[in-house]
Amino acid sequence: MLLPMAAAETGGWLLPALYAVATGLPVAAAAWILAYGAAGIGVFYNRMQRLQKGLTLLVGGGMILAGIYYAILLIS
């Protein structure tokens, strides 16, 4: 199906190359993750936990401030 489309379109030579890159990227990503190893994934997980804690505090503080703001608007 791809080759007849590539032959019919102007600049169709790009379609097989684009298909090859698009299908190769997930394979390359999976290979990189497997090569990175369990230790690297553990470090990444710990960093994400610290980031999550900070973002949770930031968003929670923002929600509290928004609640105070709307309470003041409602009271006055």
The 8 nearest C-alpha neighbors of each residue, nearest first, counted from 0:
[[1, 2, 3, 4, 5, 6, 15, 7],
 [2, 0, 4, 3, 5, 15, 14, 6],
 [1, 3, 5, 4, 0, 6, 15, 14],
 [4, 2, 6, 5, 1, 0, 7, 8],
 [5, 3, 7, 1, 2, 6, 8, 0],
 [4, 6, 11, 2, 3, 8, 7, 12],
 [5, 7, 3, 4, 8, 11, 2, 12],
 [6, 8, 4, 5, 3, 9, 11, 2],
 [9, 7, 11, 5, 6, 10, 4, 12],
 [10, 8, 11, 7, 6, 5, 12, 13],
 [9, 11, 12, 8, 13, 5, 14, 6],
 [12, 10, 5, 8, 13, 9, 14, 6],
 [13, 11, 10, 14, 5, 15, 16, 6],
 [12, 14, 11, 16, 15, 17, 10, 5],
 [13, 15, 17, 16, 11, 12, 5, 18],
 [16, 14, 18, 17, 13, 19, 12, 1],
 [17, 15, 19, 13, 18, 14, 20, 12],
 [16, 18, 14, 20, 19, 15, 21, 13],
 [19, 17, 15, 21, 16, 20, 14, 22],
 [18, 20, 16, 22, 17, 21, 23, 15],
 [21, 19, 23, 17, 18, 22, 24, 16],
 [22, 20, 18, 23, 24, 19, 17, 25],
 [23, 21, 19, 20, 24, 18, 25, 26],
 [22, 24, 20, 26, 21, 25, 19, 27],
 [23, 25, 27, 26, 21, 22, 28, 20],
 [26, 24, 28, 27, 23, 29, 22, 21],
 [27, 25, 29, 23, 24, 28, 30, 22],
 [26, 28, 24, 30, 25, 29, 31, 23],
 [29, 27, 25, 31, 30, 26, 24, 32],
 [30, 28, 32, 26, 31, 27, 25, 33],
 [29, 31, 27, 33, 28, 32, 34, 26],
 [30, 32, 34, 28, 29, 33, 35, 27],
 [33, 31, 35, 29, 34, 30, 28, 36],
 [32, 34, 30, 31, 35, 36, 29, 37],
 [35, 33, 31, 36, 32, 30, 29, 37],
 [36, 34, 32, 33, 39, 31, 37, 40],
 [37, 35, 34, 33, 38, 39, 40, 32],
 [36, 38, 40, 39, 41, 35, 33, 42],
 [39, 37, 41, 40, 36, 42, 35, 43],
 [40, 38, 42, 41, 37, 36, 35, 43],
 [39, 41, 43, 37, 38, 42, 44, 36],
 [42, 40, 44, 38, 39, 43, 37, 45],
 [43, 41, 45, 39, 44, 40, 46, 38],
 [42, 44, 40, 46, 41, 45, 39, 47],
 [43, 45, 41, 47, 42, 46, 40, 48],
 [46, 44, 48, 42, 47, 43, 41, 49],
 [47, 45, 43, 49, 48, 44, 50, 42],
 [46, 48, 50, 44, 45, 49, 51, 43],
 [47, 49, 51, 45, 46, 50, 52, 44],
 [50, 48, 52, 46, 51, 47, 53, 45],
 [49, 51, 47, 53, 48, 52, 54, 46],
 [52, 50, 48, 54, 49, 53, 55, 47],
 [53, 51, 55, 49, 50, 54, 48, 56],
 [54, 52, 50, 56, 55, 51, 57, 49],
 [53, 55, 57, 51, 56, 52, 58, 50],
 [56, 54, 52, 58, 53, 57, 59, 51],
 [55, 57, 59, 53, 54, 58, 60, 52],
 [56, 58, 54, 60, 55, 59, 53, 61],
 [57, 59, 61, 55, 60, 56, 54, 62],
 [60, 58, 62, 56, 61, 57, 55, 63],
 [61, 59, 63, 57, 58, 62, 56, 64],
 [60, 62, 58, 64, 59, 63, 65, 57],
 [63, 61, 65, 59, 60, 64, 66, 58],
 [62, 64, 66, 60, 65, 61, 59, 67],
 [63, 65, 67, 61, 66, 62, 68, 60],
 [64, 66, 62, 68, 63, 67, 61, 69],
 [67, 65, 63, 69, 64, 68, 70, 62],
 [68, 66, 70, 64, 65, 69, 71, 63],
 [69, 67, 65, 71, 66, 70, 64, 72],
 [68, 70, 72, 66, 71, 67, 73, 65],
 [71, 69, 67, 73, 72, 68, 66, 74],
 [72, 70, 74, 68, 69, 73, 75, 67],
 [73, 71, 69, 70, 75, 74, 68, 67],
 [72, 74, 70, 71, 75, 69, 68, 67],
 [75, 73, 71, 72, 70, 69, 68, 67],
 [74, 72, 73, 71, 70, 69, 68, 67]]
